Amino acid sequence: MDDYVDAIIKYNGDFENILKAFDAKGEDLSLGYGIIVIPYGRLAELAFYEQVDYVELPRNLELMLVSASEGSCIPPVRGGAEGLTGKGVLLGVIDSGIDFTHPDFIDDDGKSRILDIWDLSIDGSAPDSLCSGRNFDNSAINTCIETGEGGLSPYDELGHGTAIAGAMGGNGRASGGRFKGVAPEGDFLVVKLSPDRPILTVDIMRGVKFLIDKSVELGRPIVINISYGTSNGSHGGSSLFEEYLDSMSDVGRTVITAAVGNEGDAGHHFRGRIADGETKDIEINIAAELGYVYLSLWKDFVDKMNFELILPGGISTGIIEYNGSFYRMEMDKISFGIDVGRPSPYSSDQEIFFYARSITGTLPAGKWILRIYGEDIVDGRINIWLPVNELVSPSSYFPDSDREITVTLPSTAPNILSVGAYDPETNARADFSSIGYNSKGDIKPDLLAPGVNIISTRAGGGYDSYTGTSIAAPIASGVAALLMEWGIINKNEPFMYGQKLKAFLRIGAERDPDMSYPNRLYGYGRLCAENSVKNAEQYINIPLAELF
C-alpha cells in the first residue's frame, strides 16, 4: 500500500473539485492554500493538475524551549491608569496542550478561561473545513473540570503548552497573584498537537486556520503564539508554509508571534562560497547516539555542483553527479538520501537535502565531510543548516560555523512578530537566542523578550522555571494582547493589529545608546510594554480623520 502525505498546495478555483479529482480528503485553509492527503505516488499527478499552482511537502518542527512577566516594563502598564490585562482579547496557543485544571486558567467563579480546545491527538468531530481531531467548547471544558468526564484529558504530556499559556496569560490564582502572566484576563483558544508523532508544518497551518476562523466568528482580536521551529528551509520566507502564515496574518484583527529558536551559539549554520572548478570540504561534527541527521543546503539554481558525503571509517556515498534527480542508497547499515530540489514560482533558490538514517543502532560519531565539487559556478554562495538543537544536541555542529541567519522557520516569515530572548537579570541577550536577519535580509528578530529563568505554570499544578525563546515569545504575545486591548477593546485605536502593532512594539523597544539598531542580535531592542503604550497614546491626540 502506498504511503500517504499531507501535501500543502497553492491552488486556484474550487478546492472541492481538486479533492474529487483525486478521490482524496483535504482541508481548505483559505486564501488559495490547502492540504490534501494523497499517496506519494500521485504527487507528480497533483503537481500537473490545472488548478494546482504549487505543491510543497510538510517539514518537521521542534519545540523552542531549552528547559513572568516582571521584565519588559509590563507592571506599569498593568497597574497604571490604563489597567491593561488583555481583557476582551483572544490568546491563541498552538502547542502540546494545556492543563486546563490548573487554577491559573480558571476564573474566580470556577469557570474555565479557555473558550475552545481543538485536540488533534484524538479522533472526533473536527471543526468545519478541517479533517481531524476533536473540538471541546467552553461548556465541555467546564464539565470536564467539574466532573472529570467528557473525553478531554487535562494531561499536557510535554508540559510545554501549559508553560507557554501561563507566560502569555496565566492569572496567578495558584500563587495568590504572585506569578501572573502578561495578559491575565485574556481568553484562551488552544490547539493541542499530537504528542505521538513529529509536529509538521501542516499542523501549525491547520491551527492558525482554526484560531483565526474562531476569532472572526467571535468578532474579537487575537494574538497567536507559535513556539515551534525548524532549520529545514531557505530561511527566506518563501515556502508555502511561511507565505500562508503571512497571508493569514492579514485576516481579521490578528497578530502572529513566533520564537526565533535557540540556535545562536549552536554552530548549526555554515555559510561559504565555492568557485568554478573548486573542490571544497566542509567538516561536520556529528554527536554520538544519533539515529538520524540531515543537512539542508541552499544555493542559486544556476550553479551546478556534485557532492560526496564521507563518514568516519571511510564510508562514502561516492561522487553523486548533479542532474536534478533523487538518490537513495544503503551501505554499512546506513540509509542515505539526497533530494535535489527545484526553484519554485516564489524563489529562484534551490535546496539540496541530504539525510542519513541508521538502519540498526546509531550513526557513526565524529568528523563527517561534505565534499562539494564546483562544476559550473556562476554565483557560488551556499548556506547549509543542521537540524535544531532540540533534534541533534549541541554536540553536532560545523567547526567552521556562521552564527548569522540562525533564526528558525516560521519566524523567518516577513509579517510574523519574531521574538528572541534576553536575560532580565542582566538585560543581555541570551547566547542561545538565534541571530538574524533572514536569508532575504528582512529584519529578524523584531525584538527580544525575557527568556531566561522565567516562572510559569507547570502541567500537573504549581510553577516552574523555564528558559528559551519558547518562553520569550508568549511574553511578547501577551504584550501584543495588552496593546490590542488598549487600541481595539478600549476604542483608542481600531486598527491596532498586524504590522501597525508590530511597529509600536518596535518603536517602544529599549535600545542601548552604544549600539546601532536594528541589528542581527537584538532586532529593534528589548520589549518594553510601557514605552509602546506611551507611543501609541501620542496618536490619540491626532484626529482620526486626519490619518486618512
Number of C-alpha atoms within 10 A of each C-alpha: 4 9 8 14 16 22 20 25 24 19 20 14 11 11 21 13 11 21 17 10 10 16 11 13 16 22 22 21 24 15 13 17 23 23 27 22 17 21 16 15 12 12 17 10 10 22 15 12 15 11 17 19 16 18 21 17 16 18 15 17 26 20 26 30 22 17 13 27 27 16 21 25 19 24 16 16 22 19 11 11 8 14 13 26 25 27 18 19 26 29 30 33 29 28 30 27 32 33 24 25 21 23 22 30 30 21 15 11 6 12 17 25 24 25 19 22 24 25 23 23 18 17 12 14 14 17 16 10 14 18 18 19 19 19 21 23 13 17 14 19 26 23 16 19 20 12 8 14 13 13 13 19 16 18 16 22 17 15 18 24 30 29 32 32 32 30 31 35 32 31 29 23 18 19 14 10 13 11 24 25 29 35 32 27 23 27 22 26 27 28 29 25 25 18 15 8 9 13 21 19 24 20 22 21 21 22 26 25 21 21 25 26 18 19 22 15 10 10 11 18 23 30 29 27 28 29 30 27 28 28 28 22 21 26 28 22 27 21 18 21 23 23 18 24 22 18 14 21 23 15 16 18 21 26 30 26 28 31 37 38 37 30 28 24 21 24 25 27 28 24 17 14 13 20 17 16 12 15 16 17 15 19 19 23 16 23 18 15 12 18 16 16 18 18 22 21 22 21 21 18 17 14 19 19 22 16 21 17 21 19 19 14 10 8 14 16 17 11 14 15 14 15 10 12 11 13 12 11 11 14 12 10 13 20 15 18 18 20 16 17 16 15 12 15 9 12 15 13 17 19 23 19 20 19 16 19 19 19 15 10 12 15 22 19 16 16 19 22 17 18 18 19 24 21 18 16 19 15 15 18 15 16 19 25 28 24 23 27 25 18 16 21 15 16 15 25 25 22 15 15 20 20 20 21 28 32 32 31 28 33 33 34 25 22 23 26 30 31 37 40 35 27 20 20 10 8 15 14 21 24 16 20 30 30 27 28 24 25 18 14 14 16 20 32 32 31 30 35 30 33 30 22 17 24 22 28 35 22 24 17 14 15 18 14 15 25 23 28 35 32 37 35 32 37 35 33 31 31 31 35 34 31 29 33 27 24 21 20 19 15 12 16 19 15 14 27 27 21 17 12 21 23 17 21 30 22 17 22 24 20 18 9 7 6 10 12 14 18 18 23 25 31 25 25 27 30 33 25 29 22 22 25 21 13 15 22 15 9 13 12 7 10 9 11 6 6 7 5
